[in-house]
Amino acid sequence: MPNPSEAPNPSDELWQSDPETYWRGIDAAARAARLDSPALIIDRGALEHNIADLRRRAGGVPIRVASKSLRVRSVIGDILGREGFAGVLAYSVDEARWLATELELPDVLMGYPTTSRGAIGRLLADDVARERVTLLVDSTEHLDLIDSVTPPGQRGTVRIAIDLDASLRLAFGLVHIGVRRSPVHRPTDAEALARAIVERPGFALVGVMSYEAQVAGVGNQVVGARLKNRVVSAMQDRSMAELRTRRGAAVEAISRHAKLEFVNAGGTGSLEATARDSSVTDIAAGSGFFGGHLFDNYAHFRPAPAMAFGLDVVRRPTPNIITCLGGGWIASGPAAPDRLPKPAWPQGLSYLGTEAAGEVQTPLRGEAAHGRNVGDRVWFRHTKSGEAAEHVNEVAVIDRDADGGPRVVDVVPTYRGEGKSFL
């Protein structure tokens, strides 16, 4: 995707001030370009808005791009060519190797441990990728597995980062708030693993990664949930205060055994809070670039809807119900209504409780259904980001001409369109 000017276009704010005009423009641009359904689009102006806002919120701390939430290689490359962004947080070893060689990225950090022996073997056999990709571990078992694929005497040095648990634990560990990830929670745990890594041949400990999901991934301004929002905000403040102290101590303990190149942390929802942690050198962000509707529930920022998908109406079962082809693009996380795509235009459509978003067809109900005919299009916003690109081969890029009218200016492949299905 060509690198556009970062100067904001006044019409970019239509998504907020005049959503009806905004979505009508998106629909007209897609129709003019004869985009078939399902039509996945990126609004360049909205993407620029989000890129600038993420950088502002990070307060000068470099942002590491979480690739799982984009899955469009040209967009990843575009973002990394800008000031304030550095490195990738990958989700698959084969993906990490591909990005390190195809995009020639010098800094690709795995965001998760891996046990894929085939992928590990391919990485270890690729000297260029092995020098650019950092594998994540939270126990010596991960080191054992790497050694079992290719012993240290038969390979070059493998770059390693420690996954530090960032959850909040209360009541002597009886209360756990956050995700269940790494067993490395205390600074003493981190130091013990660091010592074990540096004592083993064939490994270089170069970094630390941690993800405060209870802050970055939990909304604190959910409509109609005032009391819950206050509780969540209080929890998040307490969690970040505890984590800044504990993470700093863990990094200090690890640094007694290895010279660290980076300390990665955070996510889209925690940029401001994570940036205040002096031990952190870069912050991960992914979903905030495309602005899934899950992030409408945050008090301290509001991303623009930079990605959306359009589905054709194929049936009219009743005057107030229309049925679209496709739609079951469900996001990860607890199975709940907030994981479903959100009908964005025409406004006023909602799911049927008995069917919701279907794998092949999705019925929608509402007054707006009366004005939709077979062949018309309904536009949806995805929940988080990564799920959208897994369903189509191409994404159309929409920009605005001199008169402010939206038009399709490019069509670029998704990971899927490049024949890549990593996970």
Kinemage of the C-alpha trace (Angstrom):
@kinemage 1
@onewidth
@group {chain A} dominant
@subgroup {mainchain}
@vectorlist {calphas} color= white
{ca met a 1} P 0.000 0.000 0.000
{ca pro a 2} L 1.587 3.331 -1.006
{ca asn a 3} L 2.632 5.605 1.812
{ca pro a 4} L 0.133 8.516 1.810
{ca ser a 5} L 0.486 11.982 3.241
{ca glu a 6} L -0.166 12.153 6.958
{ca ala a 7} L -2.027 15.460 6.637
{ca pro a 8} L -5.561 14.894 7.961
{ca asn a 9} L -8.462 15.349 5.591
{ca pro a 10} L -11.399 17.216 7.185
{ca ser a 11} L -13.816 14.724 5.644
{ca asp a 12} L -12.100 11.925 7.564
{ca glu a 13} L -14.067 12.937 10.656
{ca leu a 14} L -17.402 12.186 8.980
{ca trp a 15} L -17.341 8.762 10.614
{ca gln a 16} L -18.032 10.588 13.886
{ca ser a 17} L -19.898 13.782 12.935
{ca asp a 18} L -22.082 12.441 10.128
{ca pro a 19} L -22.006 8.633 10.021
{ca glu a 20} L -24.852 8.417 7.489
{ca thr a 21} L -22.909 10.455 4.928
{ca tyr a 22} L -19.704 8.620 5.776
{ca trp a 23} L -21.086 5.126 5.187
{ca arg a 24} L -23.024 6.177 2.092
{ca gly a 25} L -19.713 7.366 0.669
{ca ile a 26} L -17.998 4.074 1.506
{ca asp a 27} L -20.821 2.159 -0.153
{ca ala a 28} L -20.772 4.369 -3.258
{ca ala a 29} L -16.993 3.998 -3.641
{ca ala a 30} L -17.213 0.209 -3.368
{ca arg a 31} L -20.048 0.107 -5.892
{ca ala a 32} L -18.191 2.342 -8.351
{ca ala a 33} L -15.183 0.017 -8.141
{ca arg a 34} L -17.465 -3.010 -8.676
{ca leu a 35} L -16.235 -4.730 -5.516
{ca asp a 36} L -17.963 -8.055 -5.094
{ca ser a 37} L -19.345 -9.194 -1.754
{ca pro a 38} L -17.838 -9.797 0.707
{ca ala a 39} L -16.081 -6.484 0.129
{ca leu a 40} L -13.350 -5.671 2.651
{ca ile a 41} L -12.139 -2.063 2.657
{ca ile a 42} L -9.572 0.099 4.414
{ca asp a 43} L -10.388 3.798 4.671
{ca arg a 44} L -7.001 5.461 4.318
{ca gly a 45} L -8.115 8.665 6.038
{ca ala a 46} L -9.426 6.735 9.044
{ca leu a 47} L -6.246 4.655 9.143
{ca glu a 48} L -4.165 7.842 9.168
{ca his a 49} L -6.281 9.122 12.056
{ca asn a 50} L -5.593 5.946 14.044
{ca ile a 51} L -1.871 5.867 13.266
{ca ala a 52} L -1.469 9.449 14.468
{ca asp a 53} L -3.573 8.834 17.580
{ca leu a 54} L -1.681 5.694 18.577
{ca arg a 55} L 1.614 7.544 18.239
{ca arg a 56} L 0.285 10.444 20.304
{ca arg a 57} L -0.948 8.133 23.041
{ca ala a 58} L 2.398 6.300 23.214
{ca gly a 59} L 4.102 9.539 24.217
{ca gly a 60} L 7.348 8.903 22.348
{ca val a 61} L 7.728 5.227 23.232
{ca pro a 62} L 8.128 3.200 19.998
{ca ile a 63} L 5.148 1.059 18.979
{ca arg a 64} L 5.680 -2.545 17.949
{ca val a 65} L 3.088 -3.637 15.373
{ca ala a 66} L 1.048 -6.692 16.402
{ca ser a 67} L 0.686 -8.427 13.048
{ca lys a 68} L -2.137 -10.760 14.069
{ca ser a 69} L -4.485 -7.768 14.148
{ca leu a 70} L -3.603 -6.572 10.634
{ca arg a 71} L -2.669 -9.553 8.416
{ca val a 72} L -2.086 -7.255 5.447
{ca arg a 73} L 1.626 -7.192 4.641
{ca ser a 74} L 1.609 -3.913 2.699
{ca val a 75} L -0.050 -2.093 5.609
{ca ile a 76} L 2.449 -3.527 8.086
{ca gly a 77} L 5.324 -2.342 5.888
{ca asp a 78} L 3.758 1.098 5.466
{ca ile a 79} L 3.368 1.616 9.217
{ca leu a 80} L 6.883 0.423 10.004
{ca gly a 81} L 8.291 2.969 7.567
{ca arg a 82} L 7.042 5.790 9.780
{ca glu a 83} L 8.597 7.532 12.740
{ca gly a 84} L 7.470 6.124 16.085
{ca phe a 85} L 6.985 2.532 14.935
{ca ala a 86} L 9.588 -0.198 15.186
{ca gly a 87} L 9.481 -3.976 15.044
{ca val a 88} L 6.737 -6.571 14.757
{ca leu a 89} L 5.007 -8.749 17.319
{ca ala a 90} L 4.277 -11.922 15.339
{ca tyr a 91} L 1.922 -14.792 16.146
{ca ser a 92} L 3.435 -17.689 14.170
{ca val a 93} L 7.032 -18.783 13.651
{ca asp a 94} L 6.484 -19.294 9.928
{ca glu a 95} L 4.898 -15.843 9.750
{ca ala a 96} L 7.813 -14.333 11.658
{ca arg a 97} L 10.307 -15.951 9.284
{ca trp a 98} L 8.298 -14.749 6.261
{ca leu a 99} L 8.181 -11.153 7.515
{ca ala a 100} L 11.868 -11.192 8.430
{ca thr a 101} L 12.863 -12.292 4.933
{ca glu a 102} L 10.141 -10.864 2.650
{ca leu a 103} L 9.898 -7.462 4.347
{ca glu a 104} L 13.510 -7.675 5.503
{ca leu a 105} L 12.447 -6.692 9.009
{ca pro a 106} L 15.383 -6.787 11.423
{ca asp a 107} L 13.279 -7.103 14.606
{ca val a 108} L 10.468 -9.661 14.757
{ca leu a 109} L 9.400 -10.814 18.212
{ca met a 110} L 7.207 -13.846 18.708
{ca gly a 111} L 4.266 -12.886 20.907
{ca tyr a 112} L 3.668 -16.486 21.997
{ca pro a 113} L 5.742 -19.615 22.649
{ca thr a 114} L 5.667 -22.295 19.963
{ca thr a 115} L 5.955 -26.079 19.870
{ca ser a 116} L 5.771 -26.426 16.072
{ca arg a 117} L 8.840 -28.506 15.394
{ca gly a 118} L 8.608 -28.043 11.641
{ca ala a 119} L 8.402 -24.250 11.891
{ca ile a 120} L 11.225 -24.129 14.430
{ca gly a 121} L 13.364 -26.277 12.164
{ca arg a 122} L 12.732 -23.990 9.187
{ca leu a 123} L 13.679 -20.951 11.269
{ca leu a 124} L 16.875 -22.507 12.602
{ca ala a 125} L 17.927 -23.482 9.075
{ca asp a 126} L 17.479 -19.899 7.814
{ca asp a 127} L 20.451 -17.886 9.088
{ca val a 128} L 18.981 -14.513 8.057
{ca ala a 129} L 15.628 -15.132 9.743
{ca arg a 130} L 17.228 -16.686 12.827
{ca glu a 131} L 19.225 -13.497 13.381
{ca arg a 132} L 16.108 -11.332 13.064
{ca val a 133} L 13.452 -13.365 14.888
{ca thr a 134} L 13.234 -13.650 18.670
{ca leu a 135} L 11.436 -16.675 20.105
{ca leu a 136} L 9.385 -16.336 23.304
{ca val a 137} L 9.701 -18.784 26.198
{ca asp a 138} L 8.317 -19.071 29.713
{ca ser a 139} L 10.048 -22.274 30.807
{ca thr a 140} L 13.102 -24.405 30.103
{ca glu a 141} L 10.787 -26.903 28.402
{ca his a 142} L 10.644 -24.544 25.445
{ca leu a 143} L 14.438 -24.540 25.312
{ca asp a 144} L 14.476 -28.342 25.463
{ca leu a 145} L 12.121 -28.530 22.500
{ca ile a 146} L 14.267 -26.167 20.407
{ca asp a 147} L 17.349 -28.234 21.209
{ca ser a 148} L 15.528 -31.439 20.268
{ca val a 149} L 14.827 -30.010 16.795
{ca thr a 150} L 18.398 -28.906 16.136
{ca pro a 151} L 21.107 -29.311 18.803
{ca pro a 152} L 23.143 -26.206 19.634
{ca gly a 153} L 26.277 -27.556 17.963
{ca gln a 154} L 24.420 -27.831 14.652
{ca arg a 155} L 22.875 -24.356 14.514
{ca gly a 156} L 23.602 -20.718 15.138
{ca thr a 157} L 22.550 -18.830 18.260
{ca val a 158} L 18.806 -18.537 18.861
{ca arg a 159} L 17.437 -15.222 20.113
{ca ile a 160} L 15.195 -15.634 23.177
{ca ala a 161} L 12.804 -13.387 25.136
{ca ile a 162} L 11.126 -14.176 28.451
{ca asp a 163} L 7.332 -13.944 28.700
{ca leu a 164} L 6.610 -12.222 32.019
{ca asp a 165} L 3.096 -12.672 33.415
{ca ala a 166} L 1.414 -9.262 33.705
{ca ser a 167} L -1.805 -10.330 35.434
{ca leu a 168} L -2.918 -8.926 38.769
{ca arg a 169} L -2.946 -11.430 41.606
{ca leu a 170} L -4.690 -10.611 44.872
{ca ala a 171} L -5.401 -12.402 48.152
{ca phe a 172} L -2.142 -14.382 48.030
{ca gly a 173} L -2.844 -15.558 44.510
{ca leu a 174} L -6.403 -16.726 45.115
{ca val a 175} L -7.765 -13.945 42.873
{ca his a 176} L -6.368 -13.792 39.337
{ca ile a 177} L -7.280 -10.824 37.099
{ca gly a 178} L -5.957 -11.028 33.572
{ca val a 179} L -5.109 -13.749 31.080
{ca arg a 180} L -3.629 -17.150 31.900
{ca arg a 181} L -0.295 -17.102 30.158
{ca ser a 182} L 3.169 -17.333 31.583
{ca pro a 183} L 4.052 -18.982 34.917
{ca val a 184} L 6.823 -16.387 35.267
{ca his a 185} L 5.176 -13.913 37.631
{ca arg a 186} L 7.592 -12.902 40.383
{ca pro a 187} L 10.958 -11.226 39.800
{ca thr a 188} L 12.577 -14.300 41.340
{ca asp a 189} L 10.835 -16.482 38.730
{ca ala a 190} L 12.161 -14.254 35.979
{ca glu a 191} L 15.703 -14.288 37.338
{ca ala a 192} L 15.733 -18.082 37.675
{ca leu a 193} L 14.651 -18.513 34.046
{ca ala a 194} L 17.133 -15.888 32.866
{ca arg a 195} L 19.948 -17.713 34.619
{ca ala a 196} L 18.911 -21.005 33.039
{ca ile a 197} L 18.821 -19.462 29.549
{ca val a 198} L 22.237 -17.821 29.676
{ca glu a 199} L 23.838 -20.979 31.089
{ca arg a 200} L 22.736 -23.041 28.095
{ca pro a 201} L 24.750 -23.038 24.862
{ca gly a 202} L 23.074 -21.922 21.669
{ca phe a 203} L 20.790 -19.272 23.175
{ca ala a 204} L 21.014 -15.499 23.632
{ca leu a 205} L 18.612 -13.811 26.040
{ca val a 206} L 17.794 -10.462 24.414
{ca gly a 207} L 14.380 -9.360 25.599
{ca val a 208} L 11.299 -9.453 27.808
{ca met a 209} L 7.653 -9.388 26.769
{ca ser a 210} L 4.523 -8.921 28.885
{ca tyr a 211} L 0.885 -8.186 28.125
{ca glu a 212} L -1.392 -6.462 30.625
{ca ala a 213} L -4.609 -7.777 29.055
{ca gln a 214} L -6.766 -6.667 31.992
{ca val a 215} L -5.911 -3.073 31.038
{ca ala a 216} L -5.228 -3.182 27.303
{ca gly a 217} L -8.133 -5.441 26.384
{ca val a 218} L -10.964 -4.477 28.748
{ca gly a 219} L -13.200 -1.494 28.041
{ca asn a 220} L -13.795 1.020 30.821
{ca gln a 221} L -16.708 2.926 29.282
{ca val a 222} L -19.297 0.341 28.296
{ca val a 223} L -22.679 1.912 27.580
{ca gly a 224} L -25.202 1.204 30.342
{ca ala a 225} L -22.638 -0.192 32.780
{ca arg a 226} L -21.650 2.796 34.931
{ca leu a 227} L -20.899 0.845 38.096
{ca lys a 228} L -18.939 -1.814 36.228
{ca asn a 229} L -16.960 0.891 34.439
{ca arg a 230} L -15.925 2.425 37.768
{ca val a 231} L -14.859 -0.957 39.116
{ca val a 232} L -12.883 -1.736 35.936
{ca ser a 233} L -11.137 1.648 35.997
{ca ala a 234} L -10.158 1.213 39.645
{ca met a 235} L -8.869 -2.298 38.935
{ca gln a 236} L -6.832 -1.056 35.996
{ca asp a 237} L -5.233 1.754 38.015
{ca arg a 238} L -4.284 -0.661 40.770
{ca ser a 239} L -3.033 -3.249 38.298
{ca met a 240} L -0.746 -0.821 36.488
{ca ala a 241} L 0.680 0.529 39.744
{ca glu a 242} L 1.491 -3.016 40.893
{ca leu a 243} L 2.864 -4.014 37.499
{ca arg a 244} L 5.174 -1.027 37.126
{ca thr a 245} L 6.881 -1.983 40.374
{ca arg a 246} L 6.988 -5.721 39.668
{ca arg a 247} L 7.996 -5.453 36.017
{ca gly a 248} L 10.751 -3.017 36.871
{ca ala a 249} L 12.097 -5.395 39.500
{ca ala a 250} L 11.891 -8.344 37.088
{ca val a 251} L 13.742 -6.469 34.347
{ca glu a 252} L 16.411 -5.433 36.844
{ca ala a 253} L 16.801 -9.054 37.982
{ca ile a 254} L 17.040 -10.371 34.416
{ca ser a 255} L 19.530 -7.664 33.498
{ca arg a 256} L 21.946 -9.050 36.078
{ca his a 257} L 22.402 -12.015 33.746
{ca ala a 258} L 21.937 -10.595 30.241
{ca lys a 259} L 22.079 -7.293 28.386
{ca leu a 260} L 18.536 -6.765 27.167
{ca glu a 261} L 17.817 -5.196 23.782
{ca phe a 262} L 14.131 -4.565 24.456
{ca val a 263} L 11.305 -4.790 26.983
{ca asn a 264} L 7.974 -5.049 25.185
{ca ala a 265} L 4.623 -4.584 26.909
{ca gly a 266} L 1.063 -3.359 26.635
{ca gly a 267} L -1.526 -3.161 23.879
{ca thr a 268} L -3.894 -0.793 22.098
{ca gly a 269} L -5.984 -0.071 25.190
{ca ser a 270} L -3.076 0.580 27.565
{ca leu a 271} L -0.678 2.780 25.584
{ca glu a 272} L -0.774 5.765 27.949
{ca ala a 273} L -0.474 3.669 31.114
{ca thr a 274} L 2.245 1.378 29.732
{ca ala a 275} L 4.247 4.349 28.449
{ca arg a 276} L 4.621 5.538 32.049
{ca asp a 277} L 6.577 2.388 32.925
{ca ser a 278} L 10.247 3.386 32.695
{ca ser a 279} L 11.344 -0.242 32.249
{ca val a 280} L 9.440 -0.565 28.936
{ca thr a 281} L 11.242 0.185 25.655
{ca asp a 282} L 8.410 -0.517 23.184
{ca ile a 283} L 4.635 -1.030 23.330
{ca ala a 284} L 2.623 -3.437 21.195
{ca ala a 285} L -0.470 -2.297 19.311
{ca gly a 286} L -2.536 -3.950 16.621
{ca ser a 287} L -6.320 -3.666 16.706
{ca gly a 288} L -6.141 0.087 17.173
{ca phe a 289} L -4.913 0.566 13.604
{ca phe a 290} L -8.104 -0.731 11.993
{ca gly a 291} L -10.406 0.292 14.852
{ca gly a 292} L -12.666 -2.660 15.567
{ca his a 293} L -15.874 -1.831 17.429
{ca leu a 294} L -14.650 -3.478 20.649
{ca phe a 295} L -12.622 -0.312 21.200
{ca asp a 296} L -15.701 1.898 21.187
{ca asn a 297} L -15.956 0.953 24.884
{ca tyr a 298} L -12.886 2.871 26.102
{ca ala a 299} L -13.002 6.225 27.870
{ca his a 300} L -9.549 7.507 26.937
{ca phe a 301} L -9.532 7.018 23.151
{ca arg a 302} L -11.818 6.335 20.205
{ca pro a 303} L -10.390 4.815 17.020
{ca ala a 304} L -11.878 5.549 13.615
{ca pro a 305} L -13.502 2.640 11.725
{ca ala a 306} L -10.585 2.189 9.319
{ca met a 307} L -11.684 -1.276 8.185
{ca ala a 308} L -15.163 -2.518 7.326
{ca phe a 309} L -16.770 -5.207 5.222
{ca gly a 310} L -19.859 -5.137 3.052
{ca leu a 311} L -22.245 -8.052 2.485
{ca asp a 312} L -24.942 -8.290 -0.155
{ca val a 313} L -28.604 -8.693 0.688
{ca val a 314} L -29.703 -11.982 -0.918
{ca arg a 315} L -33.175 -12.498 0.641
{ca arg a 316} L -36.117 -10.610 2.120
{ca pro a 317} L -37.913 -13.174 4.320
{ca thr a 318} L -40.333 -10.529 5.656
{ca pro a 319} L -40.769 -6.770 5.074
{ca asn a 320} L -38.660 -5.932 8.151
{ca ile a 321} L -36.017 -8.688 7.798
{ca ile a 322} L -33.222 -8.927 5.237
{ca thr a 323} L -30.692 -11.744 4.886
{ca cys a 324} L -27.043 -11.180 3.924
{ca leu a 325} L -24.688 -13.751 2.446
{ca gly a 326} L -21.957 -14.524 4.986
{ca gly a 327} L -21.282 -12.589 8.164
{ca gly a 328} L -20.014 -15.035 10.764
{ca trp a 329} L -16.654 -13.340 11.181
{ca ile a 330} L -16.394 -13.945 14.913
{ca ala a 331} L -13.616 -12.478 17.050
{ca ser a 332} L -11.610 -14.352 19.651
{ca gly a 333} L -12.470 -14.162 23.328
{ca pro a 334} L -15.459 -15.214 25.443
{ca ala a 335} L -18.414 -16.218 23.277
{ca ala a 336} L -20.727 -13.218 23.664
{ca pro a 337} L -22.594 -10.668 21.518
{ca asp a 338} L -19.647 -8.256 21.603
{ca arg a 339} L -17.592 -10.763 19.570
{ca leu a 340} L -19.978 -10.466 16.610
{ca pro a 341} L -19.473 -8.005 13.761
{ca lys a 342} L -21.522 -4.859 14.268
{ca pro a 343} L -23.997 -3.770 11.549
{ca ala a 344} L -22.910 -0.189 10.849
{ca trp a 345} L -24.957 0.878 7.795
{ca pro a 346} L -27.747 1.326 7.124
{ca gln a 347} L -28.211 2.318 10.739
{ca gly a 348} L -30.799 0.598 12.900
{ca leu a 349} L -30.267 -3.034 11.885
{ca ser a 350} L -29.788 -5.746 14.505
{ca tyr a 351} L -29.326 -9.510 14.665
{ca leu a 352} L -32.055 -12.047 15.269
{ca gly a 353} L -31.404 -13.642 18.635
{ca thr a 354} L -32.122 -17.114 17.295
{ca glu a 355} L -29.534 -16.907 14.485
{ca ala a 356} L -27.071 -14.012 15.002
{ca ala a 357} L -24.173 -13.927 12.490
{ca gly a 358} L -24.161 -17.021 10.348
{ca glu a 359} L -21.405 -18.881 8.570
{ca val a 360} L -23.228 -18.537 5.230
{ca gln a 361} L -26.184 -16.251 5.879
{ca thr a 362} L -27.029 -13.541 8.390
{ca pro a 363} L -30.575 -12.221 8.882
{ca leu a 364} L -30.985 -8.673 10.172
{ca arg a 365} L -34.067 -6.923 11.517
{ca gly a 366} L -35.020 -3.261 11.761
{ca glu a 367} L -36.747 -0.319 10.144
{ca ala a 368} L -33.829 0.087 7.760
{ca ala a 369} L -34.640 -3.310 6.284
{ca his a 370} L -37.642 -1.758 4.528
{ca gly a 371} L -35.324 0.267 2.301
{ca arg a 372} L -32.980 -2.574 1.336
{ca asn a 373} L -33.523 -4.679 -1.759
{ca val a 374} L -31.908 -7.857 -3.015
{ca gly a 375} L -28.456 -6.878 -4.270
{ca asp a 376} L -28.085 -3.913 -1.908
{ca arg a 377} L -25.263 -3.922 0.592
{ca val a 378} L -24.982 -3.807 4.381
{ca trp a 379} L -21.718 -2.629 5.967
{ca phe a 380} L -20.310 -4.167 9.134
{ca arg a 381} L -17.495 -3.354 11.528
{ca his a 382} L -15.398 -6.256 12.794
{ca thr a 383} L -14.816 -6.652 16.535
{ca lys a 384} L -11.037 -6.781 17.017
{ca ser a 385} L -9.239 -6.783 13.637
{ca gly a 386} L -7.415 -9.970 12.730
{ca glu a 387} L -10.550 -11.969 11.981
{ca ala a 388} L -11.565 -9.849 8.980
{ca ala a 389} L -8.523 -10.507 6.785
{ca glu a 390} L -8.863 -14.266 7.292
{ca his a 391} L -12.055 -14.311 5.203
{ca val a 392} L -11.012 -12.535 1.987
{ca asn a 393} L -8.070 -12.494 -0.418
{ca glu a 394} L -8.024 -8.757 -1.102
{ca val a 395} L -8.764 -5.492 0.621
{ca ala a 396} L -9.658 -2.316 -1.268
{ca val a 397} L -8.053 0.941 -0.137
{ca ile a 398} L -10.371 3.965 -0.180
{ca asp a 399} L -9.056 7.528 -0.285
{ca arg a 400} L -10.685 10.883 -1.057
{ca asp a 401} L -10.285 13.052 -4.118
{ca ala a 402} L -9.828 16.836 -4.134
{ca asp a 403} L -13.564 17.330 -3.635
{ca gly a 404} L -13.641 15.009 -0.620
{ca gly a 405} L -15.377 12.191 -2.459
{ca pro a 406} L -14.266 8.669 -1.510
{ca arg a 407} L -12.941 6.331 -4.197
{ca val a 408} L -11.016 3.068 -4.393
{ca val a 409} L -7.365 3.860 -5.147
{ca asp a 410} L -5.726 0.465 -4.628
{ca val a 411} L -6.432 -3.208 -4.007
{ca val a 412} L -3.889 -5.151 -1.942
{ca pro a 413} L -3.692 -8.796 -0.828
{ca thr a 414} L -4.317 -10.003 2.695
{ca tyr a 415} L -2.204 -12.792 4.195
{ca arg a 416} L -4.817 -15.175 2.829
{ca gly a 417} L -4.534 -13.605 -0.601
{ca glu a 418} L -0.802 -14.280 -0.555
{ca gly a 419} L -1.506 -17.941 0.174
{ca lys a 420} L -0.529 -17.657 3.825
{ca ser a 421} L -2.598 -19.351 6.528
{ca phe a 422} L -0.416 -19.327 9.604
{ca leu a 423} L -2.875 -20.078 12.407
